[in-house]
């Protein structure tokens, strides 16, 4: 099994979270399962997400997808997320 770790800054966590939740089916289709959703104690608009991934290629395709890019824009992501694939 592989994991996908994402670090990102959002403009407003309260605005970001509902868009993130609405996008759950796309993550599920890509074989991603949320393991942790964490917020930086010193900056609650910095988030860390850890997903388990069934298939590395599907996870990478999801991370590079236009659908995800559009969701990030709607959610108010204020930087380019750092994405790491780990085993």
C-alpha positions, 0 to 999 in steps of 0.5 A: 500500500502507498500513501499520499501526503498533502500539505496546503494553505487555505484562505479560510478553513471553514470555507474549504472544509465543505468543498473538501467534503463534497469532493469525497466521491472523487477521492473514493473513485481514485482509490484514496481513503482519508487517514488523517486530516490535521491542522497546524496549531499555529496556523489553522489554515495550514492543513495536512492530509494523509490518504492511503492509496490502492493504486499509485497511478490512480492517485497520481492521476487524481493529484494532477487532475483538472477536477481537483484543480477546480475544486481547490480553486473553489475551496480557496486554496491559497498556494500550490499544495505539496504532494508526496507519495510514500510507501 
